[in-house]
Amino acid sequence: MDTVLEPASKRDINAVAEIFLDAFQDSVKSVLGGSMPRVDAVSDLFSFVLECEPQSFLVSKNKGEVTGYCIALSSLKALWFKTLFSGVWLRWLVRWISGRYEISFGKMMRVIGNKIPFVFSTHNYRAADAQILSIAVKQGHRGKGLGRMLLKYALDSLRRRGVKTVKLEVRPYNDAGIRLYTKMGFVERGRTRDVGGPWIVMTLDLCT
């Protein structure tokens, strides 16, 4: 078997960002009014996540090519805190103003206006300590059980770090994702929504 799972490194980030934009382009376009950002915008966000909690960031590779990833944060609250107080948002602001991200002012306000209520709405489901922030597999490598491998590895890592419960959000039309999460023991706890539509909120007890 040529597939290996390993912690992500900085050199993997652009490939991960490209997989994200391809896998979730419908959701991204719905938030940005039909357009897509440059890879730089997503790479900067993922680089910060890797910097904050490197043990949360996993990639799969086949002959050196990044074929998938999973980000399993032990605390989403801690990430928000570091984002606000580390000053990294100032660097992002400068890059956005310079046009590096190719996101207009109106679209940026749409992103912010969408995410703030969404984040606070998911706080209604506070049973979970950790968060599966994002998981995706590259086209051409899907349907081979790679998503399950990534998720299992991530959940085992959270258990080793003493995490008791984990949460994720998934679109109702993501049938493959819902099947995977259900098989792994996740249970639907409720629903929320953003401008792109509804999300199913699911949690898993890692102690059972």
N, C-alpha and C positions, 0 to 999 in steps of 0.2 A: 504493500500500500504506500503510495507516494505522498499522501496527505499527512501533514504534521500540524499540531497545535502548539502555539508558543505565545509568550507575552509580546505585545506589540512594541515596536520601536519607532523612533522618529522617522526613519526612512520608509516606514509602512504607511504613514498617515495619508499621503496623497492618494495612494491606491484605495485605502479605506474610504476616503471621501468620495472617490469616483463610484465605488460600489454603492454607497449610501444614496448618491444623487440618482443613480440608475434605478435602484430598488424602490425608492420612495418618490419618484418624480411626480406622480399624480398629487400626492399630499403637498410637496414643495410648491408645485405650480398653483395649487388652490390657495395657498397662503400668500404667494407672491403675485397673484393676479395673472397667472398664465405664463410667467417667465421663470427662468432658472438662474441661480446665482453662479458666479465663478467658483471653481473648485477651491480657490484660496479661502473663500469665506468659511466653508465647511472644514477645511484643513486646519484653519486657525482655531476653531472651536474644539476639534478633536485633539489637537496638539495640547491645548490647555487641560483637557480631561486627562490625557496621558501624564502630563506634568503633575497634576493634583493627586491622582490615584493610579499609578502605573500598574498595580496588581489587578485593577478592574478591567484592563483592556487586553483582549485576547484576539489573535488572528489565526486563521488557518492558511497553510501554504501548500502548493503542489509544485514541486521542482523549482522552488524559490518564488513562485507567483502567489500573491495574496489572493485567496479565493473566497474569503469570508471573514467576518469579525463578529465579536460580541463585546458589548460594554456593560459590565455588571457593577454598578456603584454600590458601595456599602452604605453610603449616605448621600442622597441627592441634596439634602439641606446643607451639608458641608460644602458641596460644590458651589451652590448658590452663594454661600457666605464668602468663599474664596474669590468668586467672580466679582462680588461687590467691593471687597476690601483689599484685594491684591493690586488693584489699579489696571488689570489687564484690559478692562473695558475701555480705558482711555486709548490704548494702542489700537484696539478694534475701531474705535471712533475715528481716529486719525486715518486709518486705512480706508474706512468707509467714505469719509469726506473726500479723500484723494481719488476716489473712484475705483479703487482696487477691486472691490467686491461687485461692482456693477449692479448695485441695488439702489433704486431711486429713493428720495426722501419719503414719498408717499407709500412706497412698498415697505420701507423700513418701519414706518409707523403702523402699517398693517400687521407686520410681524410682531411688534411689541404689543399692540392692542389685542392681538390674538393670543399670545403666549401668557401674558399676566393673568387674565381670568382663567385660562386653562390650568395653569400651575396651582392657583388657589382652589380651583374646583376639585382637583385630585387630592387635595388635603382632606377631603371628606372620607378618604379611605386610608386612614393613618395606621391601619393594622400592620403595615409593612415597614421594616427597617431599611431595606435595600431596594434598589431599582434596576431592572433591566432597561438601560437607557436606549439601547439600539442593538439590533442584530440583523444581519443580512448576508446573503450568499451571492456571489457573482454569477451572472448569466453563464450558462454552459457547465456550471457545477451544481445546479439545483436538482432536487429530486434524488439525491444520492445519500441522504442521511447526514449531510454535513451540518445542517442547522441544528439537528439534535445533538451531534457531537459537541458543537460549540456551546450550546446551552447547558448540557450536562457538565462539561468542564467548568463553565462559569459558576454554576450552582454549587459544585463541589468546592470550588475556591471560596465562595461565600461561607459555606459551612465551616471550612477550616479557619476562617477569620471570625467565627463565633456569631455570624448573622443568623437570626431566628426566622425571619419572614422576609419575603421579597415580592415586589409588585411590578407590574408592567401594564402598558396600554397598547391595544391593538385595534385596528379598524375592523368593523363588523364584516366587511367584504374580503378580509384577508383570511380566506378559508384554510390555506396551508398553515399559516401562523397559528390560528386558533386550534387546529387539530394537533399541532406540535405541542402547544402549551398545555392543552387538556391532557394529552398523553403523559406529559411530564408532571402532572398533578396540580396544575394551576386551576383555580376556581373563579368564575365570574363573581365579582362583588358589587358591580353597579356600572353605570354609564355616565360619561360626560361628553362634551363636544367642544369643537373650535370652529373656525370658519370653513374648514375642510369637511366638516361633518362630525358624526358621533365616534366615540372611542369606547371600547369595552375595557373596564378596569378589572384586572385579574391578580390574584395573590396566591402565594404558595407558602405553606408552613414547612420550613427546612428541618424542623425537629422531629418530624414523623418519618 
